[in-house]
Amino acid sequence: MNQPTEPTIAIDVYRTRRERVLAALRAAGGGVAIVPTAPEALRNRDADYPYRHDSYFYYLTGFTEPEALLVLDASAAPGEPASVLFCREKNIERETWEGFRFGPDGARTAFGFDAAFAIGEIDTHLPRLIADKPALHYALGTSAQLDERVRGWLDAVRAQGRSGTVAPAAARDLLPLLDEMRLVKDDHELAIMRRAGQISAAAHRRAMAACRPGVREYELEAELLYTFRKFGAQAPAYTSIVAAGANACVLHYPAGNAIAQDGDLILIDAACELDGYASDITRTFPASGRFTPAQRELYDIVLAAQQAAVDATRAGATFDDPHQAALRVLSQGLLDTGIIERTKFASVHDVLAERAYAPFYMHRTGHWLGMDVHDVGDYRERDATRDEAGALPWRTLRASMTLTIEPGLYIRPAEGVPERYWNIGIRIEDDAIVTPTGCELITRDVPVATDEIEALMQEARAAHETRK
């Protein structure tokens, strides 16, 4: 049976991350950390959903098999194992049905753990590993199943109390430490994310090229999914949004079966997951291949808002700075088009103060991106002083943080809104790596300017006609 060979196991990367966690735990007084992978999930009866590992577990191990758990012992004596993996045993019969398994010995060697044991032996080994340790670190309260297992292991240690063995005296949440680590990406992560962005951009180009009046939303989704797999991505990073016409005003509209009509805009928010890392792209384009004047007018406002947010994204800025930059441009555009009436709001300042933009732009301009499409990490400075309103200051951006930049406008029919803008939904989203002087957009291999979008679509249609 063939052993998986891709992606290459970055042993040193994962070992370095584990050492960082161990060093932080030692500095906090020691103890043992427990990090399980995700459980398998049934789709129905005896059919599983495609398995996807837990992101925290993968971040520290690179190991993708189910039924696995990592133990990091920051109180291990010299010569004792500090990183211990529990995983499924080698089983030729099960491998005939389910595919290759590393097994404990193979996983220890391939992934650089100090020790590895069969997952079936965990109730024997875990009480021994946590006994007489000062603290237990894990994801407190996130999994009832994990909480129950931990209680069982603690009870097993307490049962040895007459022999002088003691259970950890404290339970501490491990996730804040891991969130801070994951928030700033290393070179290994950035390389994967750049490639994921390229694949996702290629998928958007293909969908644009395939679009014409009469196509159904799910047909465009099929072009995306084909391209993701064609270029090696394992799965979509999230449920694809393919929205024609008024459906584009529904923020999380799933790809359905609506038919794209001449005059519709198509909003696609879709991207792939590659080697455990998400990308996230949104593009909006005309089904006909040509923007109407009203569509172009609103699109250019959103594009200008995105550029303002891009210009505001740099190390030393706050997470909120790009959002505020985009809001100013969007608010001015809403006033200029008459979507927000000047008789009610005299200036951009008034629009912002009263949040009059909110009916047309109801989400923030970005979010962290990484292993999860809405990645982990605080958006505000956790330990800072609160302001007079009780709010913590926004987080300061650092080089190698990764985030999306995605302003939009969603114009539903409403009294006072010019009818030519009704049912136009536009969002433009790119992925950015923060740099010391600005940001690197890693998803711009798909057009974003109106003229470039129209040129791509017209070229694709000309090629299609030539092939007839």
N, C-alpha and C positions, 0 to 999 in steps of 0.2 A: 504494500500500500504506500502511495506517495506521501511523503512528508511535505507540509506546506513550506514554500520557499519565499513567498512574497506576502507582505513587505519584509524586508530584511530586519531582523531583530536588532535593535539598537541597544545592546546590552549595557554599554557604558552610560547611555542617557538615562535609562531606568535606574541603574545602580546609583548614579549621582543623585537622582531625585530622592531615592530611599535614604541615602546618607544625609541629605538636607533635612528630611523629616526627623531622622534619628538625632541629629545634632540639635534641632529645635526642642525635641522632647527632653533630651539630656539637660539642656539649659533651663528647662522648666521643672526639673526635679526628677526626670526619668519616668519609667512606667512602660506599658505595653500598648501599642496601637493595633487595632483590628480593622481591616478593610476588606469587606466581602465584595464579590462581583454580583451582578444582577441575577435574579432567579429567572428560570425559563418561564414562559407564559403560554397558556393554552389559548389558541384561537377558537377552537370548538372541539368538543369531544376529545379525540386523540391527535389533533393536528395543532402543532405549535406555531406561534408567530416566529418569523425569522429571529434568531437569537442576536441580541446586541448586549455586549458587556457593560458593566458599570464604568462610568468615565473616571471616577476617582481611582478605582482599582486598576484600570488600564494605564492611567497616568503613571502609576508607580511600578507597574509590572510589564506592560506590553503583552500580557497574556489574555487570550480571547476565548478560552474554553469556559463553558458554564461549570457550575459546582466547584467554585474555587474561593479561597480566602487567603489574604496576606496578613501575617503577623510581623510587626516590627517591635523588637524588644530593646528599648533604650536603656534598660537596666541590666542587660546581659553582661556577665563577667567576661573578662578577656578569654578568648578561645571558644566561647559559647556562641551559637548562631544568633545573629541579630535580625536577619531577614529570613522568614520561614514561609513557604508556600504550602497550602493544602490544595490538592487537585484530584481529579479522577484518576484511578489506577489504569494502567494498561489493561486492555481487555480485547482480545482478538475477536471474540464473537460480536461484541458491541461495535467494534471498529468496522466489521463487515457491514453493519447496518448504517452506522452514523459517521464513519470516517476516522481519520487519524487522531490519536490521542498522544500527547507527550508522555503522560505518566509522571510520577514524582521525580524519578531519576533523570529522565529526559528534560523535564522542565527546569530542574535545578541547574543542569549544565547549560541549557540553551539560553536561559534568562538570567543567570548569574545570582541565584539565591544561595544563601549559606546552607540551607537545609530545605527538604521538601518531604511531605508525608501524604498518604492517601486521605482523601476527604472523609472516608468512612472511619478513620481513626481520630477524627478531630475531638470527639468528646473525651478521649483518653489524654490527648496531648495538651489541649487548651488549658484545662485546669492547672496542669503542671507549669505551663509557660507563664500564667498570670499569678501564680502563688507567690506570696511574699514580695510582690511588686507594689510600689507606692500608688500608682494610678492606672486606670484603664481609659484609653483614649479611643473613641469611636464616634460614629455619626449618631449622636443622641437623638432619640425620638423620631428618626426618619423611617424606621421599619419596625413594625410590631414583631415580625418574625425574628429579626436580629435581636431586639430587646429581650425576647423570650429566651433565645439561645444564650445570650450573655448572662441572664439571671440563672440559667441552669449551670453554667460554668462557675459562676460565683458561688452558688450553693454547693457545688462539688468541692470547692476549696474550703468553704466554711465547715463542711462536714469533717475536715481534717483538723479542726481547731484544737482538739485535745493533744495532738502531736506537736502543737506549737506553730502550725502553718496558719498564715493570715491571708485574707483576701485583700485586694486593693482597697484602700480607704476612700478613694475619690474616683468619680467618673467624670471625664471631661470631653467636651465636644471637639473632635478632631477637625471638623470641616473648615473653621476659620483659617487654620494654618494652611490646609490644602488649597483653599480658595485663593489665598494670597499668592501661593506659588503658581497656580494655574493662570492667574491674571496676567502675568508678564511672561510672554512666550520666549522659548529658547530657539536657537537656530534650527534645530531639528523640527520643531513644530511649525516655524514660519515657512520652511521649505515645503512641507506637506500642504499648508494652507494656500500657498501660492499656486501649487499644482491643482488643488481643489477648485480654486477660483478660475483657473484656465479651463478646466473641464466644464464647469458650470456656465462659463461665458460661451463656450462652443455650443452647449445645449440651447442657450437662448438664441444664438445666431441661427441655429437650425430651425427653431420654432418660428422665428420671424420669417425665415425664407419659405417655410411651409404654409404660412397663413394667407388666407384669402377669404372673401365672403363665401359663406356656405360651409366652412369647416366647423366641426364641433369642438368644444373645449377639450374633451377627452382625447381628440386626435392630436392636438397640440401637446397635451401632457405626454402622449406616447412618444413624440419626438424628443422630449426632454429625457424621459426615462431611458430610451434607447441610447442616447448619447452618453448619459452617465455611465452605463455599463460598458458601452463600446470602448471608452477610454480608461476603464479600470476602477471606477468608483464602486464601492460596495453597495450603496443604497442612496436614496434621497435623504437629505439631512433633516427634512420635515415634510409634512403633507403639502404637496404642490398646490399653489393657488393659480388657477387659470380662469380668468374672469372676463367675459365678453360684455360690452355695453354697460348697462346699469349695474350688472353684477360686480363691476370693479369698485363700486361704492361700498361693498361689503368687505371689511378688512380681512377676515379670515375665510373668505368664500372658498369652498373646496372645488377642485376641478370637476365640473358637471357635464351635462350633455347639451347645454345651450348652443345654438347655432350663431356663429359670428355673422352679423349683418353688415352690409355696406354702410359705412358711416360710424360703425362702432369703433371704440378703442378696445384693445385687448391688454389687460394687465396680467403679467405673469410674475409671480413671486415663487421661485423654485431654485434649488441648488442641490449639490451632491454632498455626501459624506465620503471622504477618502481617508483610509487608514486611521479612522477614529476621529477625524476633524471635519467640522462643518464649514461650508461656505453658505452665502446668503445673498442672492441677487434679485432685484426687481427691475423689470423694464415694462414700459407701456408704449404701445405702438398701434397704428391704425390698421384695421382689418383690410381696408382697401389699398393700403400702401401709400396713402396720401393723407396727411393731417388736414382737417377742416380748419378754417381760420380760428374758430373758437377753441378747438382742441390745441392748436399750436400756441395760442395766446396763453392758455393755462399751463401747458407743458413747459413753455419757456420760463414761466414764473417758478415752477417747481425746480427746474434745472438750475436757475439762478440761486434759489434757496439752497440747493445741494452744494453748489460751488461756494457759497458763503460759509456753509458748515465745514466744507473741506478746508477752506482757508483758515478756519478757526481751530482746526484740529492739529495740535502739536504738543510735544512734551512741555509741561509747565502750565498749559491751559487747564481748565477744569472740564469735567465730563459734561457739564451743562453749557459751556461756551458754544459748541457747535449748534446745540438746540436753539439757544437764544439768537444766534446769527441767522439760522433758518427762519425762525419765527418773524423776525423783522422783515425779511424779504417777502415771506408769504402774506403777512399782514398788509404790507404796502400793495402787493398785487391784488389782494381782495378788495382793497379800497379803490384801486385804479380801475378795476373791472366793474365796479358797482355791485359786486356780490355782497359786500358789506356797505351799507348806505352811509355816505358822508354826512347826511343830515343827522345821523345818530352818533357817528364817531368822526371827529374832526381830524384826527391824526393817528399815526401808527402807535404813538404812546398810549392813546386812549384805547385802541384796539387791544394792545397787550395788557393794559391795566385791567380791563374788563373781561379779558379772555374771549373776546367776540369772535376770534378765529376758530374757537373750539368746535362749532358745528361742522366745520369744513376741514379741520385738521385736529384730530382727537388723540393722536399718539405722539410719543417722543420721537426724536430724530435719530436715535440709534440705541444700540445695546452692545454689551460685550459679546464676543464671538470666539469660539474655540472648539473644544471637544463637544460641547453642547451648543446648539444654534443660539439659544439665549444662555450665554455662558455664565459661570459663577463669578463671584466677586462683588464686594460692596460698591455701590455707586456714590456713597458719601463716606467721609472720613470718620471711621467708627469711634476713635478715641479723642476726637477734637471737641472744642467747646461749642455748645449750641448757641445760636443767635437768639435775638429777643423773641422770635416767634417759636423758638424751641426746635428749630431745624439744625441738623448738622451741616457743615459746609460740604459742597460737592467735592468729589475726589479729584485730585490733581493727576492729569495724564502723565504717564511715563513712557519712555521709548520701549518699543516691542509689546505694548498693549495692543490688542486688536479689537476693533469695533465696527459696527455698521454705520453708514450715513444714509438715511432714508426718509427725506421729507416727502410729503404728498398733499394732494387736495382731493376732496371727495364732495361733489356738489349734487346733492339730492334736490328734487323739485321742492320749492318752498316759496312762500309769498315774499316778494321783494327781491328774489334772485332772478336775474335776467334769464329768460327761457332758453337762450342759445347755449347756456352752460349746463343745463339740466342733465343729470345722469352721466356726467363725465367724472371718472375716477382715475387719478394719476398718482403713481408713486415711482420714484427713481431711487434705487438702492445699490450701493457699492460697499465693498469690504475694504477696510483701511488698517494699515499697520502704522502706529504712531512712531514718528522719528524725532530726533532732537530739534529739527527745524520745520517740521510739517507732518505730512503723512504720505504713505505710499498706497495708492489704490491698486488692489491686486485683482480686480474684476473688470477692468476696462477693455478687455479684448472683445467685448460686445458693444456696438455703438450706443451712444447716449444722446448725441445731438440730433435734432429732428431731420436735418438734411442727410446725415449719415444713415439714419434708420430708413428713410425713404429710398436712398440709393441702394442699400442692401436688398430691400424688398423688391424694388424694380428690377434689379439685376437678376434676382432669383426667378422672377416671373418671366423675364426674357429668356433665361436659360431653359425654363420649363416649356415655353412655347417652341423653342428651337428643337427640343427633343420630341415633340409631337409628330 
